[in-house]
Amino acid sequence: MERQGPREVYLDLGEKIDTLGTRAPRNETLHEILKALYTPDEADLVARMPYGLSTLKRVSRVTGRDEKTTRKLLESLAGKGLVIDIFAGGEYRYMPSPMVIGIFEFTMMRTRGELDYKTWARLFHRYLDDEFFGANFGDGQVISLLRALPHEGSVAGPVTEILDYEKASAIVDSHDTFAIGTCSCRNEKKHNGTKECKNPLDTCSTFGYAADYWIRNNLAKKVSRSQMRENIARSRELGLVFSADNVKNNVTFICHCCKCCCNALAGIGTYGYARAVTTSNYIAALEPGKCNGCGLCAKKCPVNAIEMRPAETAGSKRPMTPVIDESFCLGCGVCALACRREAIKLHPRPQRVLHPENVFEKVILGALERDVLQFQIFDDPGSVTQAVMRAFIGGFLRLPPVKRSLMGERLRSRFLSAMRKGVAAQGKGWVAEL
C-alpha cells in the first residue's frame, strides 16, 4: 500500500473529517490542529478507515494493515479521543471522531499522556469561529448536536407537564453508568486566557455506553448516581445551561454551559446562528405585574435573547422592561432561576420542537442537512465503486427540493424508516437502536 507524504496525509485527513457529520472547514488552522494531534501514521489510518462504526477486522482490511498494527494505532487514537470505540453488536467497533462532538471536546478533556493544553486551546480558539458555525448552520440547518433542557423549577404550571427526556433528573435516573469530565470549553478558555467566570471545570456529564468510552480512555472519572445528582444540583445553583444530547431516547451526555465560555452558546449569542443549540419545548415570558425592571434576567441570559428597553407605559414604576427575542430564546430557564420576584417563567411553545428520537436519527438527519449523508451510506473511502455512488447520491441529495422534502414532516418518518431497513439489510440493525 503506497503511503503519501506528511502534508498530503494531513490534507486527506482534513477532507475526511469534513465529511463526518459536523462540517469542518478546511483551512490552515485545521491543518495545524491535525499536525498537533495526529502522528503521520495515525493520520493515514484515519484518512483511510471507514466513515462509520466498523470492526477491527474491517478497519484492518479497508486500510491495508495487519490487525496487530491496526489495533495498536486504534488504541492510541482512542486514548486521545481521536477515534471513538463503542461495544456494539457483540464486539468493539471504531469510527473516526468528528470535529464536534469529538476532536475538540476529547482533546481538551484528556487526563493522560503528554498534555499541551496551551497550544491546543490557542488553535481551537482560532478555529471555532464564524466560519465553523456558518459551515454547519449557515444554510438554515436545524439539527444540532445539543438541545437545551428547561431547568426544573423554571416552568410555570405543574411540573408534570415536563416530559422525562427534558428533565435532567429523569435522564440521570434512567442510567446506571456515570462519568464526569473536564468541561472542554472552560478548559480551552482557561488555557487561552479568556475564561471570565469562576465556574468549575469538572462538570461535563455522560451516561451509559458513552460514559463507558470516556472511562476506558481516561477522558472522565467514573462516579455514582448520587455524585451525578450532586453535580446537576451544583450547576443548577450556579445558573449553568443544561445542553443535552439532542435525542429523546438514551440521552448520553449533558453539558453544563456558561455564557462566557461555551462555544455552542457563542454560536448563538456571538455569531447569530439561532439553531446552534436546539431549543427546548418552552420559551421565556414575563409574568404580569411582577417585574420591577432590574435587568437581572437580561444579564443572565446565556445567548443575549433578552434586551432591556424603556418602559412604554407612561408613569410606570419600572423605567426599563425586558423584551424577549423569541427567535433566540433557548427555553433553558436560567433567567427564571435568577429572578427573585418570579417575574419571568418558561411556558410551552405554541408548536412543539421536533427532537430526533435517537442517535441514529440525529446522525442521519444532520448528515442530510450538511450534504454528507452519502458518506454514511457508502462508507469505504478506498472503494472506487462506492466513490461513484457517493458522488451520484450526494448530488441528488444536495438538490434543495429533495432535501426539503426529506426533512419535512410528511416524508421524514418514511425516509428514516427506509434508512433503518437499509442498515438492517446490511446486518447492522443495532446501529438504528443507538
Order of alpha helices (4+ residues) and beta strands (2+ residues): alpha-alpha-alpha-beta-alpha-alpha-beta-beta-alpha-alpha-alpha-beta-alpha-beta-alpha-beta-alpha-beta-alpha-beta-beta-alpha-beta-alpha-beta-beta-alpha-beta-alpha-alpha-alpha-alpha-alpha
